[in-house]
Amino acid sequence: MGDRSLPMWLPLPQYAGFLSRDVSAALAAGLHTRDVAHTARDTLGWLDTSPALDRPAPGLSLEDEAALLRAWRAESA
């Protein structure tokens, strides 16, 4: 989280299923889920109206992303 943050990427196959969990007990206890599209829509709406989030977006700048991709491609070649 924060400036220059990236999503967590885990290599496969070593971490296949890393976030897989049996949620049957939670569902049986009353957990309610909702469609991811609704969650994304509502989160975007919240981000658009939250004064606390009125700052530069987290993540890499376009320049930093381009440099990272160049370095990755050079190592992958």
mmCIF file as gemmi writes it, N, C-alpha and C atoms, coordinates in Angstrom:
data_model
loop_
_atom_site.group_PDB
_atom_site.id
_atom_site.type_symbol
_atom_site.label_atom_id
_atom_site.label_alt_id
_atom_site.label_comp_id
_atom_site.label_asym_id
_atom_site.label_entity_id
_atom_site.label_seq_id
_atom_site.pdbx_PDB_ins_code
_atom_site.Cartn_x
_atom_site.Cartn_y
_atom_site.Cartn_z
_atom_site.occupancy
_atom_site.B_iso_or_equiv
_atom_site.pdbx_formal_charge
_atom_site.auth_seq_id
_atom_site.auth_asym_id
_atom_site.pdbx_PDB_model_num
ATOM 1 N N . MET Axp A 1 ? 0.838 -1.167 0 1 0 ? 1 A 1
ATOM 2 C CA . MET Axp A 1 ? 0 0 0 1 0 ? 1 A 1
ATOM 3 C C . MET Axp A 1 ? 0.887 1.236 0 1 0 ? 1 A 1
ATOM 4 N N . GLY Axp A 2 ? 0.463 2.225 -0.748 1 0 ? 2 A 1
ATOM 5 C CA . GLY Axp A 2 ? 1.162 3.49 -0.735 1 0 ? 2 A 1
ATOM 6 C C . GLY Axp A 2 ? 1.847 3.78 -2.045 1 0 ? 2 A 1
ATOM 7 N N . ASP Axp A 3 ? 2.644 4.825 -2.002 1 0 ? 3 A 1
ATOM 8 C CA . ASP Axp A 3 ? 3.357 5.263 -3.203 1 0 ? 3 A 1
ATOM 9 C C . ASP Axp A 3 ? 4.177 4.13 -3.787 1 0 ? 3 A 1
ATOM 10 N N . ARG Axp A 4 ? 4.135 4.022 -5.1 1 0 ? 4 A 1
ATOM 11 C CA . ARG Axp A 4 ? 4.915 3.052 -5.867 1 0 ? 4 A 1
ATOM 12 C C . ARG Axp A 4 ? 4.576 1.598 -5.494 1 0 ? 4 A 1
ATOM 13 N N . SER Axp A 5 ? 3.385 1.367 -4.989 1 0 ? 5 A 1
ATOM 14 C CA . SER Axp A 5 ? 3.008 0.008 -4.612 1 0 ? 5 A 1
ATOM 15 C C . SER Axp A 5 ? 2.546 -0.775 -5.828 1 0 ? 5 A 1
ATOM 16 N N . LEU Axp A 6 ? 2.745 -2.069 -5.762 1 0 ? 6 A 1
ATOM 17 C CA . LEU Axp A 6 ? 2.324 -2.983 -6.811 1 0 ? 6 A 1
ATOM 18 C C . LEU Axp A 6 ? 1.495 -4.095 -6.186 1 0 ? 6 A 1
ATOM 19 N N . PRO Axp A 7 ? 0.649 -4.741 -6.97 1 0 ? 7 A 1
ATOM 20 C CA . PRO Axp A 7 ? -0.072 -5.896 -6.432 1 0 ? 7 A 1
ATOM 21 C C . PRO Axp A 7 ? 0.906 -7.008 -6.061 1 0 ? 7 A 1
ATOM 22 N N . MET Axp A 8 ? 0.466 -7.889 -5.198 1 0 ? 8 A 1
ATOM 23 C CA . MET Axp A 8 ? 1.309 -9.017 -4.824 1 0 ? 8 A 1
ATOM 24 C C . MET Axp A 8 ? 1.263 -10.054 -5.939 1 0 ? 8 A 1
ATOM 25 N N . TRP Axp A 9 ? 2.407 -10.35 -6.481 1 0 ? 9 A 1
ATOM 26 C CA . TRP Axp A 9 ? 2.513 -11.371 -7.514 1 0 ? 9 A 1
ATOM 27 C C . TRP Axp A 9 ? 3.315 -12.53 -6.952 1 0 ? 9 A 1
ATOM 28 N N . LEU Axp A 10 ? 2.795 -13.721 -7.103 1 0 ? 10 A 1
ATOM 29 C CA . LEU Axp A 10 ? 3.492 -14.903 -6.626 1 0 ? 10 A 1
ATOM 30 C C . LEU Axp A 10 ? 3.746 -15.832 -7.803 1 0 ? 10 A 1
ATOM 31 N N . PRO Axp A 11 ? 4.932 -16.406 -7.875 1 0 ? 11 A 1
ATOM 32 C CA . PRO Axp A 11 ? 5.256 -17.276 -9.013 1 0 ? 11 A 1
ATOM 33 C C . PRO Axp A 11 ? 4.491 -18.602 -8.964 1 0 ? 11 A 1
ATOM 34 N N . LEU Axp A 12 ? 4.18 -19.07 -10.151 1 0 ? 12 A 1
ATOM 35 C CA . LEU Axp A 12 ? 3.553 -20.39 -10.295 1 0 ? 12 A 1
ATOM 36 C C . LEU Axp A 12 ? 4.603 -21.366 -10.786 1 0 ? 12 A 1
ATOM 37 N N . PRO Axp A 13 ? 4.569 -22.583 -10.449 1 0 ? 13 A 1
ATOM 38 C CA . PRO Axp A 13 ? 3.516 -23.279 -9.715 1 0 ? 13 A 1
ATOM 39 C C . PRO Axp A 13 ? 3.708 -23.279 -8.204 1 0 ? 13 A 1
ATOM 40 N N . GLN Axp A 14 ? 4.794 -22.71 -7.714 1 0 ? 14 A 1
ATOM 41 C CA . GLN Axp A 14 ? 5.099 -22.809 -6.279 1 0 ? 14 A 1
ATOM 42 C C . GLN Axp A 14 ? 3.961 -22.301 -5.387 1 0 ? 14 A 1
ATOM 43 N N . TYR Axp A 15 ? 3.268 -21.255 -5.827 1 0 ? 15 A 1
ATOM 44 C CA . TYR Axp A 15 ? 2.248 -20.645 -4.984 1 0 ? 15 A 1
ATOM 45 C C . TYR Axp A 15 ? 0.837 -20.842 -5.532 1 0 ? 15 A 1
ATOM 46 N N . ALA Axp A 16 ? 0.651 -21.804 -6.413 1 0 ? 16 A 1
ATOM 47 C CA . ALA Axp A 16 ? -0.697 -22.1 -6.925 1 0 ? 16 A 1
ATOM 48 C C . ALA Axp A 16 ? -1.599 -22.443 -5.747 1 0 ? 16 A 1
ATOM 49 N N . GLY Axp A 17 ? -2.748 -21.831 -5.697 1 0 ? 17 A 1
ATOM 50 C CA . GLY Axp A 17 ? -3.683 -22.084 -4.608 1 0 ? 17 A 1
ATOM 51 C C . GLY Axp A 17 ? -3.377 -21.336 -3.326 1 0 ? 17 A 1
ATOM 52 N N . PHE Axp A 18 ? -2.438 -20.406 -3.355 1 0 ? 18 A 1
ATOM 53 C CA . PHE Axp A 18 ? -2.032 -19.67 -2.152 1 0 ? 18 A 1
ATOM 54 C C . PHE Axp A 18 ? -3.224 -19.016 -1.458 1 0 ? 18 A 1
ATOM 55 N N . LEU Axp A 19 ? -4.141 -18.469 -2.23 1 0 ? 19 A 1
ATOM 56 C CA . LEU Axp A 19 ? -5.291 -17.787 -1.64 1 0 ? 19 A 1
ATOM 57 C C . LEU Axp A 19 ? -6.554 -18.643 -1.661 1 0 ? 19 A 1
ATOM 58 N N . SER Axp A 20 ? -6.401 -19.928 -1.886 1 0 ? 20 A 1
ATOM 59 C CA . SER Axp A 20 ? -7.553 -20.825 -1.894 1 0 ? 20 A 1
ATOM 60 C C . SER Axp A 20 ? -7.852 -21.267 -0.467 1 0 ? 20 A 1
ATOM 61 N N . ARG Axp A 21 ? -9.086 -21.143 -0.105 1 0 ? 21 A 1
ATOM 62 C CA . ARG Axp A 21 ? -9.505 -21.55 1.236 1 0 ? 21 A 1
ATOM 63 C C . ARG Axp A 21 ? -10.881 -22.189 1.133 1 0 ? 21 A 1
ATOM 64 N N . ASP Axp A 22 ? -11.14 -23.122 2.016 1 0 ? 22 A 1
ATOM 65 C CA . ASP Axp A 22 ? -12.469 -23.693 2.138 1 0 ? 22 A 1
ATOM 66 C C . ASP Axp A 22 ? -13.297 -22.741 3.001 1 0 ? 22 A 1
ATOM 67 N N . VAL Axp A 23 ? -14.281 -22.11 2.402 1 0 ? 23 A 1
ATOM 68 C CA . VAL Axp A 23 ? -15.096 -21.126 3.121 1 0 ? 23 A 1
ATOM 69 C C . VAL Axp A 23 ? -16.449 -21.687 3.539 1 0 ? 23 A 1
ATOM 70 N N . SER Axp A 24 ? -16.606 -22.997 3.442 1 0 ? 24 A 1
ATOM 71 C CA . SER Axp A 24 ? -17.91 -23.596 3.757 1 0 ? 24 A 1
ATOM 72 C C . SER Axp A 24 ? -18.344 -23.301 5.191 1 0 ? 24 A 1
ATOM 73 N N . ALA Axp A 25 ? -17.422 -23.297 6.138 1 0 ? 25 A 1
ATOM 74 C CA . ALA Axp A 25 ? -17.792 -23.008 7.53 1 0 ? 25 A 1
ATOM 75 C C . ALA Axp A 25 ? -18.287 -21.566 7.669 1 0 ? 25 A 1
ATOM 76 N N . ALA Axp A 26 ? -17.63 -20.632 6.982 1 0 ? 26 A 1
ATOM 77 C CA . ALA Axp A 26 ? -18.057 -19.232 7.037 1 0 ? 26 A 1
ATOM 78 C C . ALA Axp A 26 ? -19.428 -19.056 6.392 1 0 ? 26 A 1
ATOM 79 N N . LEU Axp A 27 ? -19.661 -19.735 5.278 1 0 ? 27 A 1
ATOM 80 C CA . LEU Axp A 27 ? -20.964 -19.665 4.624 1 0 ? 27 A 1
ATOM 81 C C . LEU Axp A 27 ? -22.042 -20.276 5.515 1 0 ? 27 A 1
ATOM 82 N N . ALA Axp A 28 ? -21.716 -21.383 6.158 1 0 ? 28 A 1
ATOM 83 C CA . ALA Axp A 28 ? -22.671 -22.03 7.057 1 0 ? 28 A 1
ATOM 84 C C . ALA Axp A 28 ? -22.985 -21.15 8.266 1 0 ? 28 A 1
ATOM 85 N N . ALA Axp A 29 ? -22.014 -20.318 8.666 1 0 ? 29 A 1
ATOM 86 C CA . ALA Axp A 29 ? -22.216 -19.423 9.807 1 0 ? 29 A 1
ATOM 87 C C . ALA Axp A 29 ? -22.94 -18.146 9.414 1 0 ? 29 A 1
ATOM 88 N N . GLY Axp A 30 ? -23.25 -17.993 8.113 1 0 ? 30 A 1
ATOM 89 C CA . GLY Axp A 30 ? -24.034 -16.839 7.693 1 0 ? 30 A 1
ATOM 90 C C . GLY Axp A 30 ? -23.312 -15.817 6.838 1 0 ? 30 A 1
ATOM 91 N N . LEU Axp A 31 ? -22.095 -16.091 6.421 1 0 ? 31 A 1
ATOM 92 C CA . LEU Axp A 31 ? -21.389 -15.158 5.546 1 0 ? 31 A 1
ATOM 93 C C . LEU Axp A 31 ? -22.18 -14.969 4.254 1 0 ? 31 A 1
ATOM 94 N N . HIS Axp A 32 ? -22.367 -13.722 3.875 1 0 ? 32 A 1
ATOM 95 C CA . HIS Axp A 32 ? -23.025 -13.397 2.614 1 0 ? 32 A 1
ATOM 96 C C . HIS Axp A 32 ? -21.992 -12.765 1.688 1 0 ? 32 A 1
ATOM 97 N N . THR Axp A 33 ? -21.945 -13.22 0.476 1 0 ? 33 A 1
ATOM 98 C CA . THR Axp A 33 ? -21.038 -12.636 -0.507 1 0 ? 33 A 1
ATOM 99 C C . THR Axp A 33 ? -21.859 -11.884 -1.542 1 0 ? 33 A 1
ATOM 100 N N . ARG Axp A 34 ? -21.18 -11.085 -2.341 1 0 ? 34 A 1
ATOM 101 C CA . ARG Axp A 34 ? -21.857 -10.376 -3.415 1 0 ? 34 A 1
ATOM 102 C C . ARG Axp A 34 ? -20.986 -10.394 -4.643 1 0 ? 34 A 1
ATOM 103 N N . ASP Axp A 35 ? -21.579 -10.118 -5.755 1 0 ? 35 A 1
ATOM 104 C CA . ASP Axp A 35 ? -20.897 -10.159 -7.035 1 0 ? 35 A 1
ATOM 105 C C . ASP Axp A 35 ? -19.726 -9.171 -7.057 1 0 ? 35 A 1
ATOM 106 N N . VAL Axp A 36 ? -18.602 -9.599 -7.611 1 0 ? 36 A 1
ATOM 107 C CA . VAL Axp A 36 ? -17.412 -8.753 -7.644 1 0 ? 36 A 1
ATOM 108 C C . VAL Axp A 36 ? -17.657 -7.468 -8.438 1 0 ? 36 A 1
ATOM 109 N N . ALA Axp A 37 ? -18.523 -7.522 -9.449 1 0 ? 37 A 1
ATOM 110 C CA . ALA Axp A 37 ? -18.828 -6.307 -10.22 1 0 ? 37 A 1
ATOM 111 C C . ALA Axp A 37 ? -19.482 -5.256 -9.335 1 0 ? 37 A 1
ATOM 112 N N . HIS Axp A 38 ? -20.354 -5.675 -8.436 1 0 ? 38 A 1
ATOM 113 C CA . HIS Axp A 38 ? -20.991 -4.718 -7.515 1 0 ? 38 A 1
ATOM 114 C C . HIS Axp A 38 ? -19.962 -4.14 -6.551 1 0 ? 38 A 1
ATOM 115 N N . THR Axp A 39 ? -19.082 -4.976 -6.059 1 0 ? 39 A 1
ATOM 116 C CA . THR Axp A 39 ? -18.038 -4.502 -5.15 1 0 ? 39 A 1
ATOM 117 C C . THR Axp A 39 ? -17.13 -3.499 -5.854 1 0 ? 39 A 1
ATOM 118 N N . ALA Axp A 40 ? -16.709 -3.8 -7.082 1 0 ? 40 A 1
ATOM 119 C CA . ALA Axp A 40 ? -15.847 -2.892 -7.841 1 0 ? 40 A 1
ATOM 120 C C . ALA Axp A 40 ? -16.549 -1.568 -8.097 1 0 ? 40 A 1
ATOM 121 N N . ARG Axp A 41 ? -17.826 -1.617 -8.496 1 0 ? 41 A 1
ATOM 122 C CA . ARG Axp A 41 ? -18.585 -0.396 -8.761 1 0 ? 41 A 1
ATOM 123 C C . ARG Axp A 41 ? -18.686 0.454 -7.506 1 0 ? 41 A 1
ATOM 124 N N . ASP Axp A 42 ? -19.032 -0.169 -6.379 1 0 ? 42 A 1
ATOM 125 C CA . ASP Axp A 42 ? -19.191 0.583 -5.139 1 0 ? 42 A 1
ATOM 126 C C . ASP Axp A 42 ? -17.862 1.129 -4.623 1 0 ? 42 A 1
ATOM 127 N N . THR Axp A 43 ? -16.79 0.363 -4.805 1 0 ? 43 A 1
ATOM 128 C CA . THR Axp A 43 ? -15.468 0.839 -4.388 1 0 ? 43 A 1
ATOM 129 C C . THR Axp A 43 ? -15.049 2.037 -5.218 1 0 ? 43 A 1
ATOM 130 N N . LEU Axp A 44 ? -15.26 1.967 -6.519 1 0 ? 44 A 1
ATOM 131 C CA . LEU Axp A 44 ? -14.93 3.108 -7.384 1 0 ? 44 A 1
ATOM 132 C C . LEU Axp A 44 ? -15.746 4.332 -6.985 1 0 ? 44 A 1
ATOM 133 N N . GLY Axp A 45 ? -17.014 4.152 -6.7 1 0 ? 45 A 1
ATOM 134 C CA . GLY Axp A 45 ? -17.844 5.27 -6.244 1 0 ? 45 A 1
ATOM 135 C C . GLY Axp A 45 ? -17.325 5.872 -4.959 1 0 ? 45 A 1
ATOM 136 N N . TRP Axp A 46 ? -16.897 5.021 -4.031 1 0 ? 46 A 1
ATOM 137 C CA . TRP Axp A 46 ? -16.344 5.508 -2.769 1 0 ? 46 A 1
ATOM 138 C C . TRP Axp A 46 ? -15.039 6.263 -3.007 1 0 ? 46 A 1
ATOM 139 N N . LEU Axp A 47 ? -14.178 5.727 -3.856 1 0 ? 47 A 1
ATOM 140 C CA . LEU Axp A 47 ? -12.907 6.395 -4.147 1 0 ? 47 A 1
ATOM 141 C C . LEU Axp A 47 ? -13.138 7.761 -4.781 1 0 ? 47 A 1
ATOM 142 N N . ASP Axp A 48 ? -14.164 7.871 -5.624 1 0 ? 48 A 1
ATOM 143 C CA . ASP Axp A 48 ? -14.453 9.137 -6.296 1 0 ? 48 A 1
ATOM 144 C C . ASP Axp A 48 ? -14.982 10.204 -5.353 1 0 ? 48 A 1
ATOM 145 N N . THR Axp A 49 ? -15.504 9.809 -4.191 1 0 ? 49 A 1
ATOM 146 C CA . THR Axp A 49 ? -16.117 10.778 -3.286 1 0 ? 49 A 1
ATOM 147 C C . THR Axp A 49 ? -15.373 10.95 -1.968 1 0 ? 49 A 1
ATOM 148 N N . SER Axp A 50 ? -14.326 10.208 -1.747 1 0 ? 50 A 1
ATOM 149 C CA . SER Axp A 50 ? -13.624 10.255 -0.466 1 0 ? 50 A 1
ATOM 150 C C . SER Axp A 50 ? -12.563 11.349 -0.451 1 0 ? 50 A 1
ATOM 151 N N . PRO Axp A 51 ? -12.756 12.402 0.363 1 0 ? 51 A 1
ATOM 152 C CA . PRO Axp A 51 ? -11.743 13.465 0.426 1 0 ? 51 A 1
ATOM 153 C C . PRO Axp A 51 ? -10.415 12.967 0.986 1 0 ? 51 A 1
ATOM 154 N N . ALA Axp A 52 ? -10.445 11.926 1.81 1 0 ? 52 A 1
ATOM 155 C CA . ALA Axp A 52 ? -9.212 11.388 2.384 1 0 ? 52 A 1
ATOM 156 C C . ALA Axp A 52 ? -8.325 10.782 1.303 1 0 ? 52 A 1
ATOM 157 N N . LEU Axp A 53 ? -8.898 10.456 0.167 1 0 ? 53 A 1
ATOM 158 C CA . LEU Axp A 53 ? -8.129 9.83 -0.911 1 0 ? 53 A 1
ATOM 159 C C . LEU Axp A 53 ? -7.797 10.817 -2.02 1 0 ? 53 A 1
ATOM 160 N N . ASP Axp A 54 ? -7.919 12.111 -1.724 1 0 ? 54 A 1
ATOM 161 C CA . ASP Axp A 54 ? -7.636 13.142 -2.722 1 0 ? 54 A 1
ATOM 162 C C . ASP Axp A 54 ? -6.132 13.418 -2.746 1 0 ? 54 A 1
ATOM 163 N N . ARG Axp A 55 ? -5.411 12.473 -3.301 1 0 ? 55 A 1
ATOM 164 C CA . ARG Axp A 55 ? -3.954 12.56 -3.41 1 0 ? 55 A 1
ATOM 165 C C . ARG Axp A 55 ? -3.548 11.752 -4.642 1 0 ? 55 A 1
ATOM 166 N N . PRO Axp A 56 ? -2.291 11.786 -5.011 1 0 ? 56 A 1
ATOM 167 C CA . PRO Axp A 56 ? -1.895 10.982 -6.179 1 0 ? 56 A 1
ATOM 168 C C . PRO Axp A 56 ? -2.235 9.512 -5.978 1 0 ? 56 A 1
ATOM 169 N N . ALA Axp A 57 ? -2.63 8.865 -7.057 1 0 ? 57 A 1
ATOM 170 C CA . ALA Axp A 57 ? -2.988 7.453 -6.999 1 0 ? 57 A 1
ATOM 171 C C . ALA Axp A 57 ? -1.764 6.62 -6.65 1 0 ? 57 A 1
ATOM 172 N N . PRO Axp A 58 ? -1.953 5.537 -5.893 1 0 ? 58 A 1
ATOM 173 C CA . PRO Axp A 58 ? -0.828 4.653 -5.602 1 0 ? 58 A 1
ATOM 174 C C . PRO Axp A 58 ? -0.386 3.934 -6.866 1 0 ? 58 A 1
ATOM 175 N N . GLY Axp A 59 ? 0.783 3.398 -6.812 1 0 ? 59 A 1
ATOM 176 C CA . GLY Axp A 59 ? 1.292 2.644 -7.943 1 0 ? 59 A 1
ATOM 177 C C . GLY Axp A 59 ? 2.442 3.36 -8.611 1 0 ? 59 A 1
ATOM 178 N N . LEU Axp A 60 ? 2.839 2.813 -9.731 1 0 ? 60 A 1
ATOM 179 C CA . LEU Axp A 60 ? 3.975 3.356 -10.472 1 0 ? 60 A 1
ATOM 180 C C . LEU Axp A 60 ? 3.523 4.439 -11.441 1 0 ? 60 A 1
ATOM 181 N N . SER Axp A 61 ? 4.393 5.396 -11.648 1 0 ? 61 A 1
ATOM 182 C CA . SER Axp A 61 ? 4.141 6.369 -12.711 1 0 ? 61 A 1
ATOM 183 C C . SER Axp A 61 ? 4.327 5.65 -14.049 1 0 ? 61 A 1
ATOM 184 N N . LEU Axp A 62 ? 3.837 6.25 -15.112 1 0 ? 62 A 1
ATOM 185 C CA . LEU Axp A 62 ? 4.027 5.642 -16.432 1 0 ? 62 A 1
ATOM 186 C C . LEU Axp A 62 ? 5.506 5.481 -16.758 1 0 ? 62 A 1
ATOM 187 N N . GLU Axp A 63 ? 6.319 6.447 -16.342 1 0 ? 63 A 1
ATOM 188 C CA . GLU Axp A 63 ? 7.756 6.375 -16.601 1 0 ? 63 A 1
ATOM 189 C C . GLU Axp A 63 ? 8.395 5.223 -15.832 1 0 ? 63 A 1
ATOM 190 N N . ASP Axp A 64 ? 8.03 5.075 -14.558 1 0 ? 64 A 1
ATOM 191 C CA . ASP Axp A 64 ? 8.574 3.979 -13.752 1 0 ? 64 A 1
ATOM 192 C C . ASP Axp A 64 ? 8.128 2.627 -14.293 1 0 ? 64 A 1
ATOM 193 N N . GLU Axp A 65 ? 6.879 2.546 -14.726 1 0 ? 65 A 1
ATOM 194 C CA . GLU Axp A 65 ? 6.387 1.29 -15.286 1 0 ? 65 A 1
ATOM 195 C C . GLU Axp A 65 ? 7.143 0.925 -16.554 1 0 ? 65 A 1
ATOM 196 N N . ALA Axp A 66 ? 7.376 1.914 -17.418 1 0 ? 66 A 1
ATOM 197 C CA . ALA Axp A 66 ? 8.113 1.653 -18.658 1 0 ? 66 A 1
ATOM 198 C C . ALA Axp A 66 ? 9.535 1.179 -18.357 1 0 ? 66 A 1
ATOM 199 N N . ALA Axp A 67 ? 10.186 1.8 -17.381 1 0 ? 67 A 1
ATOM 200 C CA . ALA Axp A 67 ? 11.548 1.392 -17.012 1 0 ? 67 A 1
ATOM 201 C C . ALA Axp A 67 ? 11.558 -0.026 -16.442 1 0 ? 67 A 1
ATOM 202 N N . LEU Axp A 68 ? 10.573 -0.337 -15.624 1 0 ? 68 A 1
ATOM 203 C CA . LEU Axp A 68 ? 10.473 -1.686 -15.061 1 0 ? 68 A 1
ATOM 204 C C . LEU Axp A 68 ? 10.265 -2.724 -16.16 1 0 ? 68 A 1
ATOM 205 N N . LEU Axp A 69 ? 9.397 -2.422 -17.107 1 0 ? 69 A 1
ATOM 206 C CA . LEU Axp A 69 ? 9.153 -3.35 -18.208 1 0 ? 69 A 1
ATOM 207 C C . LEU Axp A 69 ? 10.392 -3.528 -19.078 1 0 ? 69 A 1
ATOM 208 N N . ARG Axp A 70 ? 11.13 -2.449 -19.315 1 0 ? 70 A 1
ATOM 209 C CA . ARG Axp A 70 ? 12.373 -2.566 -20.092 1 0 ? 70 A 1
ATOM 210 C C . ARG Axp A 70 ? 13.365 -3.474 -19.377 1 0 ? 70 A 1
ATOM 211 N N . ALA Axp A 71 ? 13.511 -3.297 -18.078 1 0 ? 71 A 1
ATOM 212 C CA . ALA Axp A 71 ? 14.45 -4.12 -17.309 1 0 ? 71 A 1
ATOM 213 C C . ALA Axp A 71 ? 13.999 -5.575 -17.302 1 0 ? 71 A 1
ATOM 214 N N . TRP Axp A 72 ? 12.709 -5.801 -17.139 1 0 ? 72 A 1
ATOM 215 C CA . TRP Axp A 72 ? 12.192 -7.177 -17.131 1 0 ? 72 A 1
ATOM 216 C C . TRP Axp A 72 ? 12.401 -7.847 -18.473 1 0 ? 72 A 1
ATOM 217 N N . ARG Axp A 73 ? 12.126 -7.126 -19.549 1 0 ? 73 A 1
ATOM 218 C CA . ARG Axp A 73 ? 12.323 -7.687 -20.883 1 0 ? 73 A 1
ATOM 219 C C . ARG Axp A 73 ? 13.795 -7.988 -21.161 1 0 ? 73 A 1
ATOM 220 N N . ALA Axp A 74 ? 14.68 -7.137 -20.67 1 0 ? 74 A 1
ATOM 221 C CA . ALA Axp A 74 ? 16.119 -7.357 -20.863 1 0 ? 74 A 1
ATOM 222 C C . ALA Axp A 74 ? 16.556 -8.626 -20.135 1 0 ? 74 A 1
ATOM 223 N N . GLU Axp A 75 ? 16.001 -8.867 -18.943 1 0 ? 75 A 1
ATOM 224 C CA . GLU Axp A 75 ? 16.363 -10.069 -18.188 1 0 ? 75 A 1
ATOM 225 C C . GLU Axp A 75 ? 15.728 -11.324 -18.788 1 0 ? 75 A 1
ATOM 226 N N . SER Axp A 76 ? 14.569 -11.161 -19.408 1 0 ? 76 A 1
ATOM 227 C CA . SER Axp A 76 ? 13.842 -12.298 -19.967 1 0 ? 76 A 1
ATOM 228 C C . SER Axp A 76 ? 14.366 -12.707 -21.347 1 0 ? 76 A 1
ATOM 229 N N . ALA Axp A 77 ? 15.168 -11.854 -21.963 1 0 ? 77 A 1
ATOM 230 C CA . ALA Axp A 77 ? 15.639 -12.121 -23.324 1 0 ? 77 A 1
ATOM 231 C C . ALA Axp A 77 ? 16.749 -13.156 -23.362 1 0 ? 77 A 1
